[in-house]
Amino acid sequence: MTTHTPRVFSGIKPSGGLTLGNYLGAIKRFVDMQGQEFETIYCVVDLHAITVWQDPAVLKDATREVAAGFIASGIDPSQSILFNQSQVPAHAELGWIFNCVARVGWMNRMTQFKDKAGKNAEQVSLGLYAYPSLMAADILLYHATHVPVGEDQKQHVELTRDIASKFNHDFKAGDFFPLCEPIIEGPATRVMNLRDGTKKMSKSGESDMERINMTDDADKIAKKFKKAKTDPEPLPETLDGLKDRPEARNLVDIYASLSEVTPEAVISEYAGAGWGRFKPALADLAVEKLAPISQEMARLMKKPDEIDAILAKGSEKADAIAQPILQKTYDIVGLVRSR
Ligand code: AQP
């Protein structure tokens, strides 16, 4: 029985600018896990971004912007490994092996693919369909044991466990690939769209008004929260009163996550308050928390060479962990390493 080193891996795809959902559901929690008992590896997953068409120049900018977002939020490249996926080719190599382990039936159950492909499933890229097996490779290439993600990625982490199990079983490889744990915690594991509380806030959502971008200024943030869809009722006395009020619940959860208290505590502070009081308070809080991050992001974005140098160094460190695991995988699978 192998004991795997406690190791965290997670990533964000540069398919647009970072949103408050990415921040609260992922990056803020990545920062919390840094410097604890884990080795932490964070990745800008550019190969995932291109599963949907990306303008090449925009992709480069978005890759650096996501890296800047990590650093400005508190990911310290001397404490965590920070890199972009395409620079460690072992991700794609292990991804191919996992394409041969994962079953088509498993992929057909992935709800994110169904949501993204919609009625257009015949026309989307093969890469979008195979995305979860590349994600499994991202995680298992480092023998990661813990994967902090938002709620929407839970199914993909579960698939990663299925791929690890099937590989270990089919190749009689013991517990070579660990069964990683998804870590989905806090009040903002699924930040919802500001115009429709039944949909997730996404980078690539149609309207800019439905999301808070990490680069939005104070005026924009205030305007977006002011226009956020709600209902006519004031905030209730207890959290139960937010049942069937998805937009209201979302704003309370965002407030709780930004101020690092429970949703119950928010409700007890604002019980009976109308939106005219709550929304400006939420906007002020968001500006207070996000402004220092967006200012630092803007400063970093003026120095793309510095960002690239950080990513290059991180890629080397990541590669040093990944290569022995990939080579051992080749041996297990029976691929002759002739050079
Ligand atoms: N709305 C959200 N609430 C909480 N967590 C979220 N995450 C994304 N949206 C929310 C988490 O952020 C991490 C990175 O996600 P990703 O960028 O790799 O992919 P995604 O989940 O597909 O993000 P988007 O913003 O919806 O991108 P597009 O629109 O391009 O598909 C993950 O941990 C995710 O859970």
Boltz pocket constraint, residues with backbone or C-beta under 6 A from the ligand:
constraints:
  - pocket:
      binder: B
      contacts: [[A, 11], [A, 12], [A, 13], [A, 14], [A, 15], [A, 16], [A, 19], [A, 21], [A, 22], [A, 23], [A, 24], [A, 25], [A, 26], [A, 148], [A, 149], [A, 150], [A, 151], [A, 152], [A, 153], [A, 188], [A, 189], [A, 190], [A, 191], [A, 192], [A, 200], [A, 201], [A, 202], [A, 203], [A, 204], [A, 205]]
      max_distance: 6.0
